[in-house]
């Protein structure tokens, strides 16, 4: 039995001010090609399918493109919701789509979605846990004690009736950690403070493979069988070194699992360059890739972004790091080539969405905009 493990598609995401629609369509087409070439029995998408709880039209069209291509090839796809997804919106049409091989486990209702498959080695059970919070589990079993995320996931598994004597694969979208091991994270992830949302990897002991989503850095968690495949594209400059890819998993007899990373070839890679402005321009080779530039000039040169964009039109971030000085100055660059600082309203809206996992409503935006304008007017007086 073969599966292609994906996660954190974040359809609709932007790389700072850059629209990634073409880049994401390019990667999804590669995923379909990988699935066909390796004759997989299913594609697993472990959450954060969309970047926002209310996805854009372009994001919805991308997912439609993905579903359609896989369905045309006769390849089933199994998805769970992540913390960025609206479970209800992602689950729309689930009963209808299931007949086309699209299986959506987006809402947690107290029991896990369970898919039974069979090959020459016997039955294989695929379990799907959408993104969980302890409050959801307490609602399902109010008589049980659930103090943290580890206990929440453990309780759900306890009530699922998993027979560890058979082959079992599980999909989950949580911040899973192994004792004594540090999980590598990126700037593009929204994580809780401290260790409040950690799930101990031991709750998955006995599963033949654990397909995780939530962390954008590809890595194992304690065991090779517990893995984050990572996001398919770099969604922040902290990911410029990552080799993004999908994990191809093959399960044979019970306990016999093989895996390999199938690398993606992005439409536009994310690159980092460092040096003085004149050095970077002197050695520049024009490119459409995304660039993160670190300037080491003693004094920040004028029109640095515009000059770099003459050869690197997709410059996404500019950082000034003068040689011999500790502090750095970062500039997030807007599409028009200038340097723009986010407004108080933009910062608040981003913070609100990271906490509540939904954007501000129109009424809330109007209220907050009025408040900020009042405050700014008071400062001017």
Secondary structure, 3 states (H helix, E strand, C coil): CEEEEECCCCECCEECCEECHHHHHHHHHHHHHHHHHCCCCEEEEECCCECCCCCCHHHHHHHHHHHHHHHHCCCCEEEECCCCCCHHHHCCCHHHHHCCCEEEECCCCCCCEEEEEEECCEEEEEEEECCCCHHHHHHHCCCCCCCCHHHHHHHHHHHHCCCCCCEEEEEEECEEECCCCCCCCCCCCCCCCCCCCEEEHHHHCCCCEEEEECCCCCEECCCCCEEECCCCCCCCHHHCCCCCEEEEEEECCCCCEEEEEEECCCCCCEEEEEECHHHHHHCCCCCCCEEEEEECCCCCCCCHHHHHHCCCCCEEEEEECCCCCCCCEEEEECCCCCECCCCHHHHHHHHHHHHHCCCCCHHHHHHHHHHHHHHHHHHHC
